[in-house]
Amino acid sequence: MNGRVLRTELRRSAAPWGGILILGGSLAVLCLINGIWWQGTAGWTAQWTSMAMWTRYLLGFWWPLVVGLGALYGLRDSRSRMTELLTTTPRPAWRRAVLPAGATALALVAGFGLLVLVGGVQVVLGGTTYLPLGWLPISLVAVLALVAGAVFGMGVARALPFALTPPALVMVVLLMVDALLRPVVEGERPTSHAPNVLAQLSPVTPDPREMLLTLSGSVHLGQTLWLLGLLATGFALLVAATRRARLLAVVPVLVGAALALLVLPAHPRDTYVVDRAAATLVCDGPVCVTQANRYRLPELAPHGKEALRLLRDALGDRAPGSVREDTALRALGANRALSADVVLVDFDETLMTRATGKELTRVLVAQGLAPNCRGHNAREGGGLADVAAQSLAASWALGDPRLEPLEAKDADPYARTAWTRADAAWEKLAALPPAEQRARMAEVRAASLSCAPGDPLAALVGEAS
């Protein structure tokens, strides 16, 4: 392909608009809207894998539009009434098709590549030191999906040169993506109402919920086969001049889909797998975090050791002996498995994300004395009564003269009621003998570890829950 001709095509055609849409639209969504992609360890700038997954999630908006733009581009010859003239030239049809397809592919690759570059720079600036290679296939399949979708749209428009072809293609692809990826929130892994093997035909991924989850190799392979078939069919339709050639052009996408269905996993547990390298624990004495969050260890380790010392003073032999990051997968709203020997750390918890210095020690002591089963984070919310009880427990263990809240007291009536009850519980607890205080705190800890329903503030003062 002549470079000068390609530059002319990029300047004077609709090809660059696909790349502009991907880059500008994605950055507008990600940077101008304070959505869940900015929150927690699975945020789009938190880790490389989550960054790649969030950019794949955005294909739900852009993939149908890219197919429509490709179809609009494919109508260029018929709109200018040059189809018959071009077919009489001695130049092969495939060489004429390479120019618009190549220009479109180049623009899409550049747009998506710049988006990944922006995300990658922010991941590095965020401090993470974990650099897996597993994020590359996620992004490469996304690029292939964009190019294949655009070329397929061009081919369909060449075969069906009608004004309604582009909007019809957009609607069909949009409905397909919605039908295949309509999420089901139950379970530890993302699932769909559609059969899992069919849902994986869509290159769009659900919003990432767990930092440690990634796509398996069989998903990458199956989607690559399907998208290569889609690309081949689009190009074949782009160069086909007869009805028979157009019918034969459908063969690659059917073969690719058949091969993909043989490779793609049938169950979500084989689709979204735990990145074992990222989940490997790295320890500084009794304080351990995952490899993915290793950069947090220098700050967490001294405060974790101090928290364990304070818990030994408060609980004696029943105190936990280690601080460890929670790596267990958990469905939204489900309880997590607690242990009396371990203080679990979840960096997605609101209290953990805000705590630094001595406040971090206080939060770890609170989690060791009155662990909460469901966590307290932006995605799931959290019980204010649990936070109040943890604040009371930490203040008791640290010997504070008054109740020190772990988070700012809100002004709404529910929050005022909860903190008023916490202040009253603190006064009643402080009036008890030290031995009785220890007994009450041990009861609260046992109830918290069992995830028993009830009011922790009532248990602290010996009232019926």
N, C-alpha and C positions, 0 to 999 in steps of 0.2 A: 504494500500500500504506500503510495507516494506521500511523503510527509507534508508537502505543500498543499496537496489536495485535502489531506486530513485536517490541516489547520483551517482551511477554507470551510470545510464541512462543520467544524466545531464553532466557527464564528457565525455562520449564516443559517444554521439549522436549529432545530429544537433539541438536539442532543444534549447540550450542557444543562438544560433545565432539570433533567433527572438528578444530576449530581448536586445542583443547587438546592433542589427540594430535599434531598437526603440530608445534606449538611446543615442548611439553614433551618429546615423544619425541626430536625432532631435537637439542635442546639437551642432553638426557641422553646421546645417542650421541656428539655432537661434543665435549662438554666433560668428560664423566666417563671417556671411554675415550681413552687415548693412542694413537690410530691413525695411519695414514699421512696422514690429512687435516691433521695438524699439522706435517708434515715438508716441507721444501723450498719452492721457489718456486711450486709448484702447490698449496700448502696452502690450506685454506678461508678463512684470514684473511690470505693473502699478497697477493692481487690481487683486483680486482672480478670478473673473469671466472671465476677459479677458485672464488671464493666462490659465484657463481651455479651453476657446474657441480656443486659438491659438494652444494648444496641440491637440485639435480635428481637427483643420484645417490641421495639419501635417499628419493626417491619409490618406489624399489624396495621399501622397507619399508611406506610409508604409503599408496600409491595403492590396493593391493588392500583394505586395511583401510577406507579412506575409501569405496570402493564398497560394502563390506559394511555400514558404518554408514548409508550412504544407503538401502540396502535395508531395514535394520532400522527406520529412520525411516519408510520407505514402507509398512510393515506396520501403522502406528499405527491407521488407520481400520478395517482388517479385524480387528485384535485387539480393538478396542473395540466391534465390531459396529455401526458407524455408517455403513457404506458405503451401504446402501439409503436411510437417512435423508438423507444429504448429497446423494444424486442426485436427491431429490425437491424440494430447495430451488431457488428461482428463480435463485440466484446462478450465473453461468457457471462451468463446471468449470475453465477456465483461471485464473480469479481465485482459486479455492480452491487451485489448485496453486502459484500464485506465492508464497504466504505461506511454506510449508515450504521450497520451493526457494530463495527469497530469503534466509531465515534461515540455511539451510545454507551458501549461497554467501558470505554476509557473515562467518560464523564462520571459514570456511576461508581467505578472503582476509585476514582479520585475523591469524589464526595464522601463515600463511606470511609475511605482510608483516612481522610482528614478528621472525620468524626472520631474514629478510633484513636488517632494521634492526640486529639484534644483530651479524650478520656484517659489515655495512657499517661500523659503528662500530669494530670491531676492525681492519678493513682500514685505516681512516684512522689509528687509533692506532699501527698498525704502521709508519707512516712513508712509505708509497707516495704518490707525487704523480701517478701515472698514473690518469686517470679516463676510461675508454672508455665509449661508449654501447652497445657491443655486448652488455654483460651484461644490459641491460633485456629484450630479447626472450627470452633464456633463462629469466628469472624469470617473465615474463608468460605464457609458454607453460606453465610449471609450474603457475601459478595456474589457468589455463584447464583444465588436465588434472585438477586436484583438483575443481573445480566440476563439470566435465562428468562425471567418474566418479561423484560423489555423486548428481547428478541422474539419471544413467543407472541407478544402483542403486535409487533411489526408484521410477523408472518400471517397472523390471523387477519389483520387489516388488509394485507396484500391479497389474501384469498377472498375476503369479503369486503370490498371497497365501498362501504356504506357509511354515512355520517353517524349512524347510531352505533357503529361497531365499537368505538372507544368507550363510550359510557356504559354500553352493555357489558363489555369485558370488565370494567371496574366493578360493576355491581355483582357480577358472577364471582369474581375473585374475592370480593369483600364478604359475600355471603358464605363462600366456602371456608374462608379463614374463621369467620364467626362460628360456623357450624362445627368445625373441627376442634376449635380451641375454647369453646364455652366452658369456663372452669368449674370444677367441683372442689369446694373448699375442704371437704373431709379428707383425712389421711395425711401422712407425713410428706408425701411427694405430690407435685402438681398432677392433676388428672383432668380428664375431659369427659363430657357426656358421650362423645363419639368413641368407638373402639380405639384403644390406644394405638394399634398399628396404623389405623387410618389417620389419626390425629397427627402422627409424625410426618405425614406427607406435607403438612404445612411447615414452611421454614420459620414461622413465628413461634416464639417461646413464651410461656406465661411469665408474669413478673416474678423475679427471683425472691424467694422467701428465706432460704437457708444459704449461708456463705459457703458451706462445705459441699453443696450439691453441684454436680456438673453433668453434662450429657455424655453418655457412653459412646464408645467407638462404633458400635453397631448402628447407632443413630446417625453419626456422621457419614458412615458408608452408605446406608440406605438412602439418606436424603441426597447425597451426591449422585448416586445412580439415577434417582428420579429426576433431579434437576438437570443432569446432563441429557437425559432423554427429552425433557421439555425444551432445552436449548436446541437440540438437534432437530426436533420437530419445527420449532419456530424458524430456524434457518432454512430447513427444507421447504417450508411454505413460502418463505421469502423468495426463493429462486424457482419455485414450481411454475411452469407455464401451461400445463395441461391438467385436466380433471384427474387423470390417472396419477399424475405426479403428486397432486394434492392429497389424494387418498393414501398413497404410499407414505406421504410425509407423516402420517399419524402413527406409523409403526414404531418409531423410536420412543415416543412418549409412553406408548403401551408397554413396550419391552422394559423401559426404565421403571415404570410403576410396578410391573410384575416382579422384577428383580428386587426392587425396594421392599415390597411386601414380604418377600422371603427373608430379608435381612433385618428389617426393623423389629424391635422387641414388642412382644404382645402385652407386657405388663409394665406399669410405671416404675416398679422397683428396678427393672433392667434398663429403663430409659434414663432416669435421673439417679445417678450413682454418687456415692460419697468419694470425694477426692482424698484418697488415703494419705497421700503425701502432705496435703494441707492439714489433715486432721491429726497428724503425728504430734505427740506432746513434746514440748521442750521445757525443761525444768531448771529452776534455780533453787536448789534445796527442796522444800516442801511446796513450792509455788510453781504451777505448771500452766502453760498456755499452748495453744496449737501452733504449728509451724507458720500458718497463715498470719497469726497475730503475734509472732515472735517479737516484733518491734515494741510491743506493749510490756514485755517482761521486765525491762530495767526499771520502769516506774512501778509496776505492780508488785514485784518481789519484796522490796523492803516493807511496804505497807501490809502485804500479806503476812509476812513473818511477824510483824508487830501485832496484827489482828489475832494471829494464832496464840501469841503470848497472852494477850488480854483475855482471850476465850479460855485459856488454861486457868488463869486466875479466877475467872468467873464460874467455870463449870468443873474444874478439877479433872479427874480421870475421864469424865464423859465428854471432854472437849474434843473437837475435830483435830486431826493431825496434819491436814494438808489443804491447800487452796488449789482448785483445778478449774480450768475453763470447761464449761458444759458443751460436749460435742454430740449429745444424743439428738436425733431428729425428733421433731415434735409437731403434731398437727396444731393448727390455730385453735386456741382455746383449751387445749389439752393440758393436763397436769404433767409436770416433769418428775422424774424419779429422783428423790432426795436420799441422801445418806448421812447418818450421824457422824461419820468419820471424815467427811469432806465438805468444805465450803465451796459450793458451786458458783462460778463466775460466768455471767452472761453479759457480754459487752453490748448487747442490744437493749439491755434494761436502761430505763431512763435515769435511774439513780447512778448507775455505773458510768454512763456517758457524761454526766455532769460533774462527777467527783474527781478532785485532784488533791494532792497533798494529804493533810490530816483528814479531810472529808472522805477520802478513799478508804482510809483505815476504819473510819466510823461505819461506812457502808458495808465493809467486809465483816466487821463485828456484828452488825445488825443481821446480815445474811446468815451468819453462823448461829446466832441465838434464836432468831425467829424467821427461818427461811420461808419464802413464799413459793407456793407450788406452781403458780401460773406466770410468774414474772410480772413486770410492770414496765411495759414498753409502749412506744407510740403506735405500733401496728395493732396490738391486742387491747390496749388500755391497761388498766390495773386497778386493784382495790385500794381505795384511800385508807380504809381501815387497816390493811396490811402495812402500808407505809407508816401510819401512826403507831402501830404496834412495834414495828421495827425501830422507829425513832425512840420510843420509850425504852426498848431493850438496849439499844446502843448507849443511851444516856445513863442507864443503870450500870452497865458494864464499865463505862469510862468514868464513873463517879461524878457526873455533872450535878451541880446544885439545883438545876432546873431542867425541864424537858427541852431538848434541842431538836427541832424538826429536821428531817433529812432532806426535805424540799420545802420551798416557800409555801406558806399557807395561803390558799386561794380565798377569795372574798365571797364565793357563792354560798348559799345557805347550807348545802350538803357538806361542804368542806368545813364551814364554821362549826357545824354540829359534831363532825368527826373529831376535830381538834379540841373542842370543848370537852368531849368525853375523854380524850387522851390526857388532857391536863388534870381532869378529875381522877383518872386512873393513876396518874403519876403521884398525886398527893396521897392516895390511899396506899399505894405500894411503898412510898417512902416512910409511911407511918408504921410499917410492919417491922418486926425484928429482922436482923440480917439473915438468920437461918430460914425464916419464913419467906423472905424475899427470894432466896436461892431456890426454895422448893417451888414457889410459884413460877419462877422463870424456867425451871426444869419441866414443869407441866406444860407450859406454853410451847417450849421447844419440841417436846414429844408430840404434842398435837399438831404442830406445824410440819414435822417430819412425816407424819402419817397422812397429811393432807385431809385431815378430818374437817368436815364443815363446822362452822361456828364463828363466833366473834372473838378474836384474840384479845381485844381490850377487856372483855368481860372475864376471860379466863385469868388475866393478870391480877384482877382484884378479887378473884374467888367467887364471882357471880355465875349464875346459870347462863350458858351461852344459848 
